[in-house]
């Protein structure tokens, strides 16, 4: 491997690392906003003697769960994604199809 290929490889790794870190940071921010807003909604709901705050908690919680699943399992660099890529590499090396 020449130095140009090594620099490109390092540059690609750096870009991927920054993109993955940015995606994870986005999820952490999403989770923080979820907690803060829903604490306020629960307090408001409780002060009125109602329990309607459970609906936004559940709905938004599902969205947060899906967001996290995409970031940590499905997106490039996630463990599930990495396992699928490795399985495909082994299949291609052994000449398998499908």
Secondary structure, DSSP 8 states (H G I E B T S, - for coil): --HHHHHHHHHHHHHHHHHHHHHHHHHHHHHHHHHHHHHHHHHHHHHTT--THHHHHHHHHHHHHHHHHIIIIISTTSHHHHHHHHHHHHHHHHT---
